[in-house]
Amino acid sequence: MVILNYTLLTLIFVLAPALAIWLCRRVALLEKLGPIMLLYAFGIILGNIPWKPAEMPLMQELATSATIPLAIPMMLFGCHFTLKEASTQLKVCISGFLSVFIAIVVGYLLYGKHISEGAEIGGIMSGMYTGGMLNAAAIQSIFRVEEQSYIIMCSYDVIISFLYLVFLVSVGYKFFRWIYGEKTTTNLSPEERMELEKQIAEQKRNPYAGLWSRSGMKELGKIIGITLLVVGISAAATLPFPSEWFMVVFILTLSTLGVVCSFIKPIRKLERSFDIGMYLIYIFSIAMASMADFSELNLAEGVNQILFLCIAVFGSTLLHALFCRIMRV
């Protein structure tokens, strides 16, 4: 029975992301929500059923601990760094980081300090809004934030981000064009239209198609092999440090080596490395969500969390626009 439970939980954690991706590609509404939101919802249901198997905590711990160290280098292998327009890119980065920093500090002082682990949640948000879900998951691993707090933050983030996108595509783009003195409409040249159509087609491409073909398996083997080597070196790099510094040194070394590998052309040309790393993030999402116990949900903290996120998202966007306007980006 024990072996059966372990097998069943493994299949659920591994195959649920594939089902979420399949549903999102076929249902327009689910496509707007995205696989991660579906996996959060499914994980929360899975983690709050009354007849959970006793083996679940161990499987949750294994899934959340193993996926992030593997995903980080995989998702960095394909990075392409260029010196072209480096000055403009540097200005945008400085503006973006500073905007997020100010917004999160203000949000924390107003609302974040009233929620449990508010400072740590602010740290995770700073990673999420400067580098996406991978950063958020890595910082969660470093800070070891309670699973329930992390999942609540991510769930509210999906809602706020949806409202943010609605704002951008409805009146937001007109508002920011007005700030910059740009035209409210844009006529695309044939070349620009072709490039836009190419990007749209790329977004709709199934990144996992052909993965089980001969060439796909060969590429998968290379990605896994290089990733395990990076993980091994990163683990060895932690040996001179005290145990409490293990996760910080480990994650930073993983990230650094992942970027270093991106400068090696054969590694950078591994087309599926980012998508395989993203699949591991999906596994992390459902496993992490299944750890949340919503029977102890604090509604008062939820309101403060939502307001904290609103300031972080909308406040940083406005500041970023103003800073870029000042720097003439």
N, C-alpha and C positions, 0 to 999 in steps of 0.2 A: 504493500500500500504506500509506503514511504517513497519507494522508487517511482511509483506511478504518479504521485503528487509532484515530485521534482520534475519528472518528464512533462507533465501537463503544464506546470507553471513556466517551464522553459519554452514550450511551444507557444504559450500565450504571449510572453514577453517578446519573443522573436518574430512571431507571425502577425501579431496585432498591428505593427506599423505597416506591413504590406497591405493589410486589409484597409487601413486608414488611407493610405496613398491611393489605392484602387477606388475607394468611395469618393475621394476628393476629385479624382480625374473624371468621374462620371456624374456627379451631382453638383450643379452650379453653386447652390447655397453652401455645401460643405467645402467646396473649393475656396470660397471666400473665408471660411473659418480656418482652414488649413489642417494638416495632419496632427500637429502638436495639440491643438485645442481638442480634437477628437480623442486623442490618446489621454489627455488629462481627464476628460470626462469618463472615459472607459476605466482608467486607472482608479479614479475616485470611487466609482461603482464597485469595482473589484475589491478595493481595500476596505469598503464599509459594509460588505455583506456579512451577515452574522455567522456563517459557517465556513470561515476561512481556514484553510489547512494549516497545521502547525509548522509546516516547512516554509511558509511564505516569507517570514522575516529574513531567513538566510538567503533566499533567492533574491529578495529585494536588495539586500546588502551587496550581494555579488554583482547584480545587474548595475546598480548605481556606481559601485566602486570601479568596475572594470571598463565601462563604456567611455567615460570621459578621458582617461589617459590614452585610450586608443583613438578616440575621435579627434583630439587636439592636433596631433601631427598630421593625420590624414587630411584634415580640412585646411591645413596650411601648406601642404605640398604644392598646390597649384597656384600659390600667390605669385603675382607678376609685378615686380617693383621696377619703376622707371624714373629717370631723372627729368623726363619731359614735363614741363610745367610744374617743376618741384616747388617753386616759390608759391604759386597759387595753392597747390595741395597743402603746403605747410600752413598757410594762412587759414585754410578751411579746417584743418585738424585742430589748430590752436583755438579757433573760434568754437568749434564743436565741443572740444573737451572742456573749455572754460564755461561754456553755456550750461552743459550738463552739470558741472561741478557746482556752479552758483545755484541752479534750480534745485538740485538735490539738497544742498545745505539749507536753503530757505525752506524747502518742503519739510525737512527733518525738524527744524526749529519750530515750525508751526504745527505739524501733525505727526511726523515720524517718531518723535520722542515719546509719544503716547501709545505706541504699539510695541509689543514684545519683540526684542531683537531688532529694534528700529534702525540702529546704526549699521548693523550687518546687512539688513534689507537695503538700506541706502547704498552700501557698497556694491551689492549685487546689481542694483538698478544702474549704478554708474557704469558697470561693466556691460550690462545689457544694452544701454543706450549709446555706447561708444563702440561696441563690437559684436552685438547680437547675442543669440541664445547660447552659443558656445562659451562666450565670456561669462555669462550669468551662471552657467552650470559649473564652470571651473572655479569661480569665486565661491559658489555655494560649497563646493568640496573643500576649499581652503578654510572657510569660516565655520563649516559644519553647522549651518543654520538648521533649525528644526524643519522636518519635512513639511509639516502642516503650514508653517509660515511661508515657506518657499512656494508651495503649490498655490496658496491663496494669492500671493503676490503675482505669480504668473497668470493665474486665472483672471484677476482684475486687469492685468496688463493687456490681455487679449481684448477685453471689453473697451478699455481706454484707447488702445491702438486702433480698434475698429472705428470708434468715433473720430479719432485723429485723421484717419484716411478719408472718412466721409467729409470731414471739414476741408481737407486738402483738395479733393476732386470736385467739390461743390463751389465753395467761395474762397478757399484758402489760396489757390494758385493765383486768382485775380488779385487778392489782397497783397500777396508778396510781389507780384509784378508791379502793383501800384507803388509799393515801397521803393522798388528799384527803378521806377520810371520806365518800365518796359511796356511793349504793346500787349494788349489783352488777348490777341489772337496771333497765331504764327503760321506762316505759309511755308510748308516743307518743300525743299527741292526734291527732284526725283531720286537723287542719291541718298538724301536724308530719309525719305520715305522707305526706300529699299532697306536701309540699315535698321529702321524702326520695325519693319515687318520681319526682318531677320531675327531681331531680339525677341519679338513676340513669339515667333516660332520656336526659338531656343527655350523660352520659358515653358512652353507647352510640351516640349520633348520629354519623353519618359527616360530619365537618366539610368534606369536599371534594365532597360531593354538590351538583350544580348549578353547580360552578365554571365549566364550559364553556358554561353558558347565557348568554343575552344580558346579563342582569343581573349574573351572576357575572363575566363578562369585563370588564364596565364597572367593577365594584368592584376587580377585579384590577389594571386599568389605573391606578386611583386610588392603590392601595396601592403599586404599583411606582413611580409618578411621585413621590409624596411621599417614599418611601424614598430614591430617587436624589437628591432635593433635599437631604435630611438628610445623606446620605453626602457629597455635594459640599461642603456647608457645613462638615462635620466635617473633611474633608481640607484645606480652606482654612484652618481654625483651627490646623492644625499648622505652617503655614509659618513663623511667628516662632520656632519652637523648634528645637533641634538635632535632627539625624536620629535619634539614639538615643532621643529622647523621642517619636518619631512615633506608635508604637503606643499608648503610654499615653494621650497627649492625644487621639488619634483615637477610641479606645474610650470614654473618659470623655465626650467631646463627643457621640458617638453616643447614649450612654445618656441624657445630660442632655436632648438635643433630643427623644429618643423620649418621655421623660416629659413634657416641655413640650407636645408634640403631643397627648398624652392629655387635656390640659385643653381642647382644641378639640373641641367636641361632634361636628361632622361626621366628624372623623378617628376619634374614640373609637367611633363607631357603625359603623365598617368591621368587620363581623362576622368576616371571614375572615383578618384581618391576623395574628393570633396563629398560626393553623393553617398559613398559608403560611410564616411564619417558622419554625415547627416543622419543616416539610418541608425547609427549607434546613439545619436542624440534622441531619436524617436524612442528607442528602447529605454534610454535613461528617463525620458518623460513619463512613460507609462509606469515604470517601476517606482519612480519618485512619487507620482500621484497616488499610487496604491498605498503609500505609507501614511497619507493624511487621514486623520480621524476627525471627521466633520461633526461628530456628536458633541465636541467641545468647542464649536465655533463661537467666537466672541464677536457679536454684531457691532458693538461700539468700536472695536479695533478695526473692523471691516470698513466703516465709514472713514476713519482716519487714514487707512491704507489707500482707499480710493482717492481721497483728496491729496495725499502724498504723491501718488502716481500722476494725477492731473497736473500738479505743479511741475513735476519732473518732465512730463511729455510736452505740454503746451508752453510752459515757461521756458524750457530750453530751446524750443523751436523759435519762439519770438526773439529770445536773446541772440540765437545763432544768426537769424536774419538781420538783426540790427548790427551785430559785430561785423558781419560780412559786408554790410552796406558801408560801415565806417572805413573798413579796409579796402573798399572798392573791388571786392571779389565779384 
